[in-house]
Amino acid sequence: MTYRAIVFDLDDTLIWDERISRQAWRETADLAAAKTGGSAVALGLAAKVAADELWQSHAPVDRCEQLGIVAFEGLWGHFHGEDDYLLHLREWVPTFRVEVWLRALGGAGAAERALAEDLGLFLQKRRRELQAPLPGAKEILGKLRQAGLRLGLLTNGAPDLQREKIETSGLGIFFDAAVVSGEIGTGKPEVEIFHHLLQRLEVEPSQALMVGNSLSRDILGGKKAGLQTCWLALEGEDEPIGLVEPDFVIRSLGELPCLIGLS
């Protein structure tokens, strides 16, 4: 099939997210263990439990779920913007970040606020330092543009956090349009966000291919919106197999040009 446009997800499709977030978390737990003499595994698990409990109790959870904002992002995002949910998060997350590590440290008998603050800052710093594109992402996007295809980016999340990722990755220059769920008030898999992007690309759904790593957001949403879909099935990433059947499956971005007929 000939396409006029290729639409990409961002996190774990073009740039690393889950695995570098886990790495930043492990390194922070290792630092906590080194400072307290406790177990890094136990400290990391206690911090995760605390983060989940605090997020569910204090974050605007329904709105965050709708837009694809999760507890871990509360540990390193700025949440700039004037929407009510962003104002709430921006005011609350500094307390959230300290309380997460205070609770974890408390379980190890070392609930020191200064150390909790240091761990929160370390996690933010490491998560940003680890950010990187997937192998070949820049080259493949460049090849698609040279072939005359229109390129779109469709990502769930807080506006400033996703825009920061796009900018630091160096991938933003390749896209004719990029849409963040937090900027328009709806997220994948809702049909509206797909159609919003396609209108900006000036293509019909039947002329576009959606490429993403999430079956429940990218593939399900893409199919509902009338796009062809291509699932990037990364090794080691958990997805609910059987939820929806993508039109195509690739194991790496490097397979995409051949799939759409580019040598």
N, C-alpha and C positions, 0 to 999 in steps of 0.2 A: 504494500500500500504506500502511496505517496503522501507525505505530510507537508503542510505549510509551516507548522510550528511544533516545537518540542517544549513541554512544560516539565520543569524539574521541581522536586522537593529539595529542601536544603539540608537539614540535619540527617547525617548518616546516609545521604545520597550523594551530596557534593562535598560536604565537610564532615569531619568526625565530630560526634557528640557523645553518644552513650559511653563508648569505651574510654574517651579521655576524661569524661566526668567521673567514671569509676576510678581511673588512675589518680585523678586529683583527690578523690575521697580517700583512697588507700594511702596516699602520701601524707595526707593530713592526719589520718589515724596513726600512721607510723611516727609522725612528729609528736603526737600526743603521748604515744607509748614511750618514746625516748625521754620526754620531759617528766613523766610520772612513774615510769617503771612498770606500767600496766601492760595489758595485752592489746596489741594493735587491732586484732580481730574483734575482741570484745568491745573496745572503744568505738570502732567503726560501726558495729552493729547497734550499740546503744545510741550513737548519734543519729543513725538512720531512723530508729524507732522514735526518738525524740522529734526529729524533723517531721516525720509523717503525722505524729500526734498534734504537734503545734500547728502545722499547716491546716489540718482538718478542723482544728478548733478556732483558728484566728484569721486565716486567709479567706478572701471571697471565693470560696471553692467552686461554686456553680459557674461563675463567670470565668474562672481560670480554666476549668475543664472544657468549657465551650471554646475557648481560644487556644487551648493547648499549652497552658503554663503550669509547670509542675513544681513540687516542693524544692527540688534541687536548684532550680533556677532562682528561687528566692534566696539562695545562699550566695549568689554572685551577681545578680542583675541589679541595675539601677532603678528601673521602672519610671523613667521620665514620661511626662504626659499629664493631661488634665482630666482624663476620664476618672470616674469615681474609684474604680478598682485599682487604677494605677496610683492614685493619691493614697489610697489605703495601704497598698503594698509598700510604697516609698516611705511612708511614715513608720510602718511596722517592721520591715525586714531587718533593720539594724538590731532591734531587740531579739528578733527571731534567731539571727546568726549567733549571737552570744549565748542565748538560752539553750540552743541545741548542744553546744559543746559544754556548757555548764552542767547540763543533765548527764551527759556522757562521762565527764570528769567526776561528777558526784558518785557515780557507780564505782569508780576506781578510788574513791576516797581522796580526791584531789580537786575539789570544786573551787578553783581559783579564777576569779573573773578576768584578771589580766591575761592568764593563759588562754581562757576561752576566747577573748578578743583577738589574741594573736593567731589562734587556730582559724578563726573566721576570716581574718585577713589573708592568711596563708592560702586557704582554699580558694578565695577569689583570685589571688595572684596566679596560682598554679593552673587554674582552669583556663585563664586567659593565655598563659604562656604555652599551653599544650595545643591550642587551637591550630588546626591544619586542614587543608583540603585532602580529599581522597586521592590516591595515586592516579595521575593522568587526567584529573578533572579539568585543569586549564587547557590542556592540549585538545581534549575531546570537545569542549565548548568552542574553542577556536575553530576546530574543523567543521563543526556544525554551522557556525556563522559563515565560514567561507563557502559553504555549500548553498548559502542563500536562505537558510531556515530562520524563522523568527523564533527567538528563545524567550521563555517566560519562567519566572521563579515564583513558587507558591509555598509559603511556609507559615506554620502555626507558631504563635508565641507573642511575647511582649514586643512592642514596636522597637524600642531602643536596643533591646538585647539582640533581636534578629538582625537589625540594621548594622549593629556592631560586628556581628559574625560575617555578614556579607562584605563589609568594608575591609576587615582585617584579612579575610581570605583572598582578596584580590580578584574575586570572581564577578563582582558587580558589573564590570565593564562589558561583560558578554551578553547582558540581558536587555531585551527591548522593553520589558516591563517586569517589575517585581512587586508582589503583594504580600503583606504580612497580616495575619488574621486580626491582631490587635489594633490595626489601623482602620479596619473597615467594620469591625464588630461581629464578624462571624468567621468560623474556621472550618478546615477540612474535618469531616467528609461532607459538609453541607454543599449543596449544588451552587448556591449563590456565589461563593468565593471563587469557584472555578469559572463561572460565567463572567464574573467581574474581570478576572484576568484576561479571559479570551476576548472580551470587548476591547480591552486596552491593546491587545495584540492584533485586533481586527481580523480574527479568523473564526470560523465556525467550529463547534465541538468535533464534528466528524473529520475535520482537517488537522486535528492535533493529537499528539501522543503524550500521555502523562507518565513520567518516570519517577518512581519513588520506592523507598524501602518499607513503607508501612502498608500492609494489606487493609487495615481497618480505616486508615485515613486517606492515603494516596490512591490506592487501587479501588476501594469501594466508592470513594467520592468521585473519582475520575469516571468510573463506569456509570454512576448515577447521572453524571453531568453530560454523558454522551461522548466522552473521549475514548480512544483506544488506550490501553494501559500496559505498562511494562514494569514488572516487579523486580527491583534490585535485591536479590536474596543474598545478603552478606553472610559469610560464614560466622557462626557464633552468636548471631542475633536472633532472639526469640520472636516469632510471629505466630499468630493463631491460624495455622494451616487449615484450609478448608472453609474459611470464612467467606472468601470470594475468589473466583478464578480470574487471574490476570490474563490478558491476551498473549503476553509474552513474559518470559522469565530470563533474566541474565544474572550472572554471578559476579560480574565486575563491570565497571563503566566502560572498560575497553571493548566489550562486546557490542555496545550500542551502535556505533557507526555501521558495522556489518549488518546488524539487524534491520536497519532502515535503508540499506542499499548503498551505503558509502564504502568505498574500498579503503 
